């Protein structure tokens, strides 16, 4: 699986909770880690980057793809 890094405009626990909610819906095919202070989300998945971006955008926050890490 590839590890992707995204920058998400999260400012509080509610924001990171929204990210957790949308990513959890993807099931066990996706593993993720959230660093709220740095506003980063790492996703391990074989899914397409565009699909992951669109999924993250469902939380209502601005999302930027930083590449693979």
Wavefront OBJ file of the C-alpha trace (Angstrom):
o trace
v 0.000 0.000 0.000
v 1.099 3.536 -0.724
v 1.299 6.158 2.044
v -0.089 9.526 0.929
v 0.233 12.818 2.806
v -2.541 15.417 2.712
v -2.718 18.850 4.280
v -6.234 19.465 5.617
v -7.452 22.809 7.022
v -8.291 21.384 10.464
v -8.481 23.742 13.432
v -10.075 21.639 16.179
v -11.045 18.170 17.382
v -14.346 18.529 15.531
v -12.444 18.948 12.271
v -10.295 15.879 12.846
v -13.449 14.009 13.873
v -15.042 14.883 10.535
v -11.956 13.559 8.715
v -12.068 10.367 10.783
v -15.755 9.928 9.959
v -15.365 10.184 6.171
v -12.233 8.001 6.057
v -13.739 5.340 8.328
v -16.504 4.823 5.776
v -13.895 3.442 3.360
v -13.471 0.358 5.549
v -10.401 -1.737 6.214
v -8.854 -1.063 2.797
v -7.648 2.293 4.132
v -5.454 3.023 7.156
v -4.973 6.611 8.262
v -3.266 8.801 10.834
v -4.147 12.393 11.741
v -1.771 15.042 13.151
v -4.086 17.883 14.148
v -1.386 20.396 15.280
v 0.429 20.033 11.922
v -2.866 19.743 10.005
v -1.658 16.593 8.251
v -3.411 13.367 7.343
v -1.532 10.280 6.181
v -3.503 7.631 4.327
v -2.196 4.168 3.464
v -4.191 2.823 0.558
v -4.029 1.361 -2.928
v -6.908 3.611 -3.939
v -6.438 6.415 -6.495
v -5.201 9.774 -5.140
v -8.121 11.622 -6.756
v -10.563 9.291 -4.990
v -8.846 9.945 -1.643
v -8.895 13.729 -2.274
v -12.617 13.696 -3.069
v -13.298 11.597 0.030
v -11.367 14.033 2.244
v -13.171 17.019 0.722
v -16.466 15.544 1.975
v -15.475 16.709 5.475
v -15.928 20.293 4.221
v -12.306 21.381 4.629
v -9.709 22.594 2.147
v -7.428 19.714 1.124
v -3.963 19.777 -0.470
v -2.035 16.711 -1.630
v 1.621 16.728 -0.532
v 2.677 13.500 -2.240
v 3.767 10.079 -1.070
v 5.716 9.754 2.169
l 1 2 3 4 5 6 7 8 9 10 11 12 13 14 15 16 17 18 19 20 21 22 23 24 25 26 27 28 29 30 31 32 33 34 35 36 37 38 39 40 41 42 43 44 45 46 47 48 49 50 51 52 53 54 55 56 57 58 59 60 61 62 63 64 65 66 67 68 69
